[in-house]
Amino acid sequence: MRFTEYDYQDEHGVDGVAAMDGVWDAHWRGREGLKEDLSDEPLWATIRDELDRPGRLLEAGCGTGQWVQFLGTLGHDVVGVDYAASGLEVGRAHNANLELVQADFRQLPFDDETFDYIVSFGAVEHDVNGPEGALQEFRRVLRPDGKLMCSVPCLNLYRKLALPLLVAQRWLKCRKTVRRLWGKTAPFAFHQYVWSPEEYTAVLARCGFRVRHVRGYGNGIRSPLARYCDRALGRIVPLSSVHMMMAICERSK
Ligand SMILES: C[S@@+](CC[C@H](N)C(=O)[O-])C[C@H]1O[C@@H](n2cnc3c(N)ncnc32)[C@H](O)[C@@H]1O
């Protein structure tokens, strides 16, 4: 099932693509520095073993470029692409040697079959038109034996149970009158799709990828007892609580 977590278009008639670029630009503006060592990030455990030989690597939607820097220190030849200029400026100010390109990842400025690896973390779900434009472009620039590692939010068990509440919350957040009560005058401008693992696998297949694994990360559960219960539940319902899911894919023939 594909669930649009936030959709502001109907209410405001805003151009969703341009609006999201503005949201990210504001998100990164004024930040400073990059975290050097990302090996303790839960995301890293989902892709670490897939990067088995040094190669030409693209990060699509790199933000400030923290992963571009980290993956470069591991011997990969990395380029990061993002359409939000402010994030790239943060990265360049911290490390002038990073290869950071301002571009829309649905129209990448690279030749066909350029990359051994493409990684993208929590980026393709923000396109109001769906992720297909990005995924087809990733396939174009990926070498035939290359790997795509692409994460999106997961419609997990808890989100499924809370679906009526999430739908109501979305509806309220998009109403002009409700926003005015909270003192907000600008249109609500954030969009994100959430998929079940099955739906996400099907979307990737339609775009020319064969999914080898879907791994979850980031459920934010801290207490040891809650973690134990969550692991037990996860054995019965895979990816029951994870916020994000990482698909490890190869190009289908
Ligand atoms: C959740 S952030 C991820 C940042 C980075 N990967 C990290 O983990 O630090 C998603 C990024 O994707 C970028 N993005 C979303 N859609 C894009 C598009 N069509 N073209 C280029 N960048 C895009 C946003 O500007 C944002 O910086």
The ligand as an SDF file (V2000), in Angstrom:
LIG
                    3D

 27 29  0  0  0  0  0  0  0  0999 V2000
   16.7180   13.3600    4.0710 C   0  0  0  0  0  0  0  0  0  0  0  0
   17.8250   14.3680    3.1580 S   0  0  0  0  0  0  0  0  0  0  0  0
   19.2150   13.2550    3.1030 C   0  0  0  0  0  0  0  0  0  0  0  0
   20.5270   13.9650    3.2430 C   0  0  0  0  0  0  0  0  0  0  0  0
   21.7540   13.0700    3.2490 C   0  0  0  0  0  0  0  0  0  0  0  0
   21.6050   11.9180    2.4030 N   0  0  0  0  0  0  0  0  0  0  0  0
   22.1120   12.6080    4.6410 C   0  0  0  0  0  0  0  0  0  0  0  0
   21.7390   11.5040    5.0170 O   0  0  0  0  0  0  0  0  0  0  0  0
   22.7720   13.3890    5.3360 O   0  0  0  0  0  0  0  0  0  0  0  0
   17.2040   14.2600    1.4800 C   0  0  0  0  0  0  0  0  0  0  0  0
   17.9650   15.1330    0.4960 C   0  0  0  0  0  0  0  0  0  0  0  0
   17.5010   14.8320   -0.8260 O   0  0  0  0  0  0  0  0  0  0  0  0
   17.5070   16.0310   -1.5850 C   0  0  0  0  0  0  0  0  0  0  0  0
   16.6020   15.8780   -2.7260 N   0  0  0  0  0  0  0  0  0  0  0  0
   15.2840   15.5280   -2.6860 C   0  0  0  0  0  0  0  0  0  0  0  0
   14.7980   15.4670   -3.9430 N   0  0  0  0  0  0  0  0  0  0  0  0
   15.8280   15.7820   -4.7850 C   0  0  0  0  0  0  0  0  0  0  0  0
   15.9410   15.8770   -6.2060 C   0  0  0  0  0  0  0  0  0  0  0  0
   14.9110   15.6460   -7.0080 N   0  0  0  0  0  0  0  0  0  0  0  0
   17.1510   16.1820   -6.7250 N   0  0  0  0  0  0  0  0  0  0  0  0
   18.2160   16.4300   -5.9160 C   0  0  0  0  0  0  0  0  0  0  0  0
   18.1660   16.3670   -4.5640 N   0  0  0  0  0  0  0  0  0  0  0  0
   16.9850   16.0480   -4.0050 C   0  0  0  0  0  0  0  0  0  0  0  0
   17.0660   17.1100   -0.5910 C   0  0  0  0  0  0  0  0  0  0  0  0
   17.4760   18.3820   -0.9990 O   0  0  0  0  0  0  0  0  0  0  0  0
   17.7530   16.6360    0.7000 C   0  0  0  0  0  0  0  0  0  0  0  0
   18.9950   17.2620    0.8750 O   0  0  0  0  0  0  0  0  0  0  0  0
  1  2  1  0
  2  3  1  0
  2 10  1  0
  3  4  1  0
  4  5  1  0
  5  6  1  0
  5  7  1  0
  7  8  2  0
  7  9  1  0
 10 11  1  0
 11 12  1  0
 11 26  1  0
 12 13  1  0
 13 14  1  0
 13 24  1  0
 14 15  1  0
 14 23  1  0
 15 16  2  0
 16 17  1  0
 17 18  1  0
 17 23  2  0
 18 19  1  0
 18 20  2  0
 20 21  1  0
 21 22  2  0
 22 23  1  0
 24 25  1  0
 24 26  1  0
 26 27  1  0
M  CHG  2   2   1   9  -1
M  END
$$$$
